[in-house]
Amino acid sequence: MDVSSATISLTADESTAVRTALRSYLSDLRAEIVDTDNPGYRRDLRSERAALESAVGKLDDASRGPDPVTLTASRTVRVVDMWWSPEEH
């Protein structure tokens, strides 16, 4: 499998949009976990949920920053070592 990595920066608006999309997907994913009868598939979905919840938490932490008083609208969130498989996109 060919795996690539990249470093990207997200603006505050982009970070918010990604977190909102992930939270929406996580809500749907929770319903899918409850509705599935296949134990293996349920286990896979739970693993995916845990990974996405972790990613949202990291984005939340990065968006908060060390000092909320000094944050500006131009604050960016830097995502380092994002891995993906080109076949999935």
Backbone as ProteinMPNN parsed JSONL, in Angstrom:
{"seq_chain_A": "MDVSSATISLTADESTAVRTALRSYLSDLRAEIVDTDNPGYRRDLRSERAALESAVGKLDDASRGPDPVTLTASRTVRVVDMWWSPEEH", "coords_chain_A": {"N_chain_A": [[0.84, -1.174, 0.0], [0.624, 2.172, -0.906], [1.472, 4.81, 1.034], [1.08, 8.156, 1.964], [2.305, 11.234, 3.421], [1.593, 14.425, 4.897], [1.955, 17.861, 5.814], [-0.316, 20.083, 7.011], [-2.01, 23.227, 7.31], [-4.723, 24.558, 9.031], [-7.127, 27.096, 8.849], [-8.862, 28.994, 11.369], [-11.585, 28.959, 10.715], [-11.667, 26.768, 8.923], [-10.828, 24.704, 10.608], [-12.926, 24.693, 12.441], [-15.019, 23.944, 10.709], [-14.181, 21.354, 9.942], [-14.196, 20.044, 12.435], [-16.926, 20.26, 13.039], [-18.046, 18.744, 10.946], [-16.905, 16.234, 11.514], [-18.032, 15.729, 14.034], [-20.726, 15.528, 13.335], [-20.64, 13.285, 11.662], [-19.76, 11.438, 13.567], [-21.992, 11.286, 15.207], [-23.827, 10.02, 13.496], [-22.386, 7.672, 13.185], [-22.458, 6.549, 15.745], [-25.147, 5.798, 15.872], [-25.148, 3.892, 13.833], [-23.484, 1.951, 14.966], [-25.066, 1.047, 17.073], [-27.166, -0.065, 15.632], [-26.097, -2.198, 14.168], [-25.765, -5.724, 13.673], [-23.635, -7.342, 13.318], [-20.882, -8.529, 14.924], [-18.104, -8.2, 14.312], [-18.081, -6.091, 12.483], [-19.212, -4.137, 14.108], [-17.175, -3.873, 15.999], [-15.153, -2.817, 14.355], [-16.363, -0.372, 13.671], [-16.49, 0.828, 16.186], [-13.78, 1.152, 16.692], [-13.133, 2.953, 14.671], [-14.721, 5.078, 15.541], [-13.434, 5.729, 17.969], [-10.937, 6.607, 17.015], [-11.69, 8.862, 15.509], [-12.909, 10.432, 17.492], [-10.679, 10.982, 19.04], [-9.2, 12.496, 17.194], [-10.896, 14.728, 16.907], [-10.759, 15.71, 19.503], [-8.047, 16.457, 19.6], [-8.019, 18.481, 17.661], [-9.76, 20.254, 18.914], [-8.234, 20.898, 21.204], [-5.98, 22.094, 19.996], [-7.178, 24.267, 18.799], [-8.01, 25.781, 20.927], [-5.692, 26.812, 22.056], [-2.899, 28.243, 23.932], [-3.458, 30.631, 25.302], [-6.382, 32.09, 25.516], [-7.024, 34.821, 25.447], [-5.243, 36.094, 23.787], [-5.769, 35.141, 21.285], [-6.49, 35.434, 17.797], [-8.567, 36.141, 14.927], [-7.136, 35.126, 12.85], [-5.831, 32.876, 13.63], [-4.327, 29.716, 13.154], [-4.611, 26.158, 12.812], [-2.309, 23.637, 12.959], [-1.859, 20.678, 11.314], [-0.021, 17.884, 11.653], [1.805, 15.273, 10.148], [-0.282, 13.808, 8.724], [-1.799, 10.983, 7.655], [-2.69, 9.078, 4.821], [-4.255, 6.954, 2.428], [-3.824, 6.953, -0.994], [-5.65, 5.513, -2.56], [-8.024, 5.686, -1.23], [-9.09, 8.108, -1.753]], "CA_chain_A": [[0.0, 0.0, 0.0], [1.351, 3.421, -0.97], [0.965, 5.734, 2.043], [1.733, 9.452, 1.891], [2.075, 12.107, 4.566], [1.648, 15.849, 4.576], [1.724, 18.804, 6.896], [-1.267, 21.088, 6.55], [-2.465, 24.217, 8.279], [-6.13, 24.894, 8.894], [-7.532, 28.344, 9.467], [-9.85, 28.783, 12.423], [-12.841, 28.572, 10.064], [-11.522, 25.407, 8.405], [-10.79, 23.804, 11.759], [-14.302, 24.605, 12.941], [-15.798, 23.172, 9.745], [-13.771, 19.946, 10.036], [-14.71, 19.519, 13.705], [-18.383, 20.142, 12.91], [-18.309, 17.598, 10.068], [-16.559, 15.008, 12.237], [-19.041, 15.501, 15.079], [-21.942, 15.071, 12.656], [-20.392, 11.9, 11.256], [-19.703, 10.631, 14.783], [-23.37, 11.071, 15.635], [-24.351, 8.969, 12.616], [-21.63, 6.458, 13.452], [-22.999, 5.967, 16.982], [-26.408, 5.134, 15.503], [-24.786, 2.704, 13.051], [-22.96, 0.96, 15.907], [-26.21, 0.497, 17.802], [-28.045, -0.809, 14.723], [-25.478, -3.344, 13.494], [-25.822, -7.023, 14.343], [-22.395, -8.044, 13.038], [-19.902, -8.162, 15.954], [-16.848, -7.742, 13.717], [-18.329, -4.764, 11.932], [-19.401, -3.255, 15.261], [-15.837, -3.641, 16.558], [-14.488, -1.892, 13.43], [-16.993, 0.939, 13.819], [-16.061, 1.384, 17.476], [-12.395, 1.568, 16.514], [-13.192, 4.18, 13.873], [-15.263, 6.124, 16.415], [-12.389, 6.129, 18.913], [-9.932, 7.375, 16.281], [-12.258, 10.164, 15.156], [-13.071, 11.201, 18.733], [-9.339, 11.437, 19.384], [-8.854, 13.568, 16.254], [-11.683, 15.911, 17.276], [-10.175, 16.224, 20.742], [-6.79, 17.135, 19.273], [-8.368, 19.729, 16.989], [-10.297, 21.139, 19.954], [-7.107, 21.365, 22.015], [-5.152, 22.994, 19.185], [-7.948, 25.482, 18.532], [-8.087, 26.578, 22.147], [-4.426, 27.517, 22.219], [-2.431, 28.413, 25.3], [-3.977, 31.829, 25.959], [-7.525, 32.534, 24.713], [-7.092, 36.275, 25.368], [-4.387, 36.58, 22.697], [-6.145, 34.54, 20.01], [-7.085, 36.32, 16.8], [-9.319, 35.437, 13.892], [-6.219, 34.527, 11.887], [-5.186, 31.702, 14.226], [-4.415, 28.495, 12.361], [-4.317, 24.883, 13.457], [-1.377, 22.9, 12.113], [-2.006, 19.229, 11.38], [1.259, 17.318, 11.263], [1.803, 13.828, 9.914], [-1.59, 13.273, 8.35], [-1.566, 9.823, 6.79], [-3.834, 8.603, 4.067], [-3.959, 6.105, 1.302], [-4.387, 7.581, -2.201], [-6.742, 4.715, -3.081], [-9.248, 6.015, -0.512], [-9.562, 9.445, -2.122]], "C_chain_A": [[0.886, 1.238, 0.0], [0.723, 4.415, 0.005], [1.773, 7.016, 1.969], [1.474, 10.23, 3.159], [2.201, 13.548, 4.12], [1.493, 16.644, 5.856], [0.791, 19.86, 6.337], [-1.583, 22.052, 7.679], [-3.921, 24.519, 7.988], [-6.377, 26.25, 9.53], [-8.542, 28.021, 10.564], [-11.183, 28.34, 11.82], [-12.788, 27.14, 9.532], [-11.524, 24.391, 9.537], [-12.19, 23.607, 12.327], [-15.154, 23.752, 12.014], [-15.462, 21.678, 9.825], [-14.318, 19.324, 11.32], [-16.219, 19.333, 13.654], [-18.75, 18.935, 12.057], [-18.015, 16.28, 10.783], [-17.59, 14.7, 13.32], [-20.354, 14.992, 14.477], [-21.792, 13.605, 12.242], [-20.36, 10.981, 12.473], [-21.101, 10.335, 15.31], [-24.016, 9.963, 14.808], [-23.679, 7.634, 12.902], [-22.139, 5.765, 14.722], [-24.291, 5.215, 16.693], [-26.129, 3.855, 14.724], [-24.273, 1.587, 13.962], [-24.111, 0.273, 16.647], [-27.032, -0.425, 16.907], [-27.418, -2.055, 14.11], [-25.551, -4.608, 14.349], [-24.523, -7.81, 14.186], [-21.324, -7.612, 14.042], [-18.583, -7.64, 15.401], [-16.98, -6.335, 13.16], [-18.506, -3.749, 13.056], [-18.049, -2.895, 15.884], [-15.062, -2.643, 15.685], [-15.044, -0.475, 13.563], [-16.584, 1.601, 15.136], [-14.62, 1.877, 17.402], [-12.33, 2.869, 15.718], [-13.698, 5.344, 14.725], [-14.193, 6.628, 17.374], [-11.331, 6.993, 18.227], [-10.446, 8.774, 15.945], [-12.482, 11.038, 16.389], [-11.722, 11.76, 19.194], [-8.924, 12.611, 18.493], [-9.611, 14.85, 16.596], [-11.118, 16.536, 18.544], [-8.887, 16.983, 20.487], [-7.048, 18.46, 18.564], [-8.94, 20.741, 17.982], [-9.168, 21.743, 20.78], [-6.265, 22.383, 21.253], [-5.869, 24.313, 18.932], [-8.034, 26.387, 19.745], [-6.825, 27.402, 22.351], [-4.091, 27.745, 23.675], [-3.068, 29.591, 26.033], [-5.126, 32.402, 25.144], [-7.612, 34.051, 24.553], [-6.31, 36.797, 24.162], [-4.757, 35.997, 21.334], [-6.767, 35.578, 19.09], [-7.818, 35.483, 15.775], [-8.4, 34.74, 12.899], [-5.492, 33.298, 12.431], [-5.383, 30.492, 13.325], [-4.114, 27.296, 13.237], [-3.446, 24.111, 12.488], [-1.569, 21.415, 12.36], [-0.719, 18.638, 10.825], [1.124, 15.808, 11.127], [0.405, 13.273, 9.705], [-1.349, 12.168, 7.335], [-2.845, 9.442, 6.069], [-3.348, 7.718, 2.938], [-4.597, 6.726, 0.054], [-5.577, 6.817, -2.776], [-8.066, 5.081, -2.422], [-9.82, 7.351, -0.948], [-9.866, 9.559, -3.589]], "O_chain_A": [[1.801, 1.345, 0.817], [-0.426, 4.818, -0.174], [3.002, 6.981, 1.917], [0.534, 9.93, 3.896], [2.828, 13.854, 3.105], [0.964, 16.152, 6.853], [1.078, 20.465, 5.304], [-1.439, 21.722, 8.856], [-4.306, 24.713, 6.835], [-5.891, 26.523, 10.627], [-9.017, 26.889, 10.663], [-11.839, 27.446, 12.354], [-13.751, 26.387, 9.674], [-12.153, 23.338, 9.432], [-12.587, 22.488, 12.653], [-15.933, 22.922, 12.482], [-16.359, 20.836, 9.78], [-14.842, 18.21, 11.3], [-16.737, 18.346, 14.176], [-19.663, 18.185, 12.402], [-18.783, 15.324, 10.673], [-17.977, 13.546, 13.503], [-21.011, 14.124, 15.053], [-22.695, 12.794, 12.444], [-20.876, 9.865, 12.419], [-21.357, 9.239, 15.807], [-24.672, 9.076, 15.352], [-24.326, 6.588, 12.865], [-22.237, 4.539, 14.766], [-24.504, 4.119, 17.211], [-26.8, 2.844, 14.931], [-24.591, 0.416, 13.754], [-24.11, -0.946, 16.816], [-27.538, -1.449, 17.367], [-28.141, -2.897, 13.578], [-25.417, -4.565, 15.572], [-24.331, -8.83, 14.848], [-20.897, -6.457, 14.025], [-18.001, -6.72, 15.976], [-16.099, -5.496, 13.344], [-18.006, -2.628, 12.967], [-17.816, -1.743, 16.251], [-14.401, -1.741, 16.199], [-14.291, 0.499, 13.568], [-16.359, 2.811, 15.179], [-14.282, 2.906, 17.987], [-11.566, 3.774, 16.053], [-13.174, 6.455, 14.645], [-14.061, 7.836, 17.57], [-10.881, 7.991, 18.789], [-9.716, 9.756, 16.082], [-12.269, 12.25, 16.337], [-11.647, 12.887, 19.682], [-8.366, 13.597, 18.974], [-9.032, 15.936, 16.576], [-11.012, 17.758, 18.643], [-8.654, 18.033, 21.085], [-6.372, 19.452, 18.837], [-8.645, 21.933, 17.904], [-9.144, 22.949, 21.026], [-5.883, 23.416, 21.804], [-5.231, 25.363, 18.859], [-8.12, 27.608, 19.617], [-6.89, 28.558, 22.77], [-4.906, 27.471, 24.556], [-3.204, 29.555, 27.256], [-4.889, 33.126, 24.177], [-8.227, 34.521, 23.596], [-6.67, 37.821, 23.582], [-4.122, 36.325, 20.332], [-7.476, 36.48, 19.535], [-7.7, 34.258, 15.76], [-8.844, 33.849, 12.175], [-4.627, 32.743, 11.754], [-6.473, 30.27, 12.797], [-3.449, 27.407, 14.267], [-3.804, 23.948, 11.322], [-1.453, 20.95, 13.494], [-0.37, 18.865, 9.667], [0.417, 15.158, 11.898], [-0.034, 12.376, 10.425], [-0.761, 12.401, 6.278], [-3.936, 9.48, 6.638], [-2.178, 7.743, 2.556], [-5.797, 6.996, 0.053], [-6.434, 7.421, -3.42], [-9.126, 4.818, -2.989], [-10.932, 7.698, -0.551], [-10.274, 10.623, -4.054]]}, "name": "protein", "num_of_chains": 1, "seq": "MDVSSATISLTADESTAVRTALRSYLSDLRAEIVDTDNPGYRRDLRSERAALESAVGKLDDASRGPDPVTLTASRTVRVVDMWWSPEEH"}
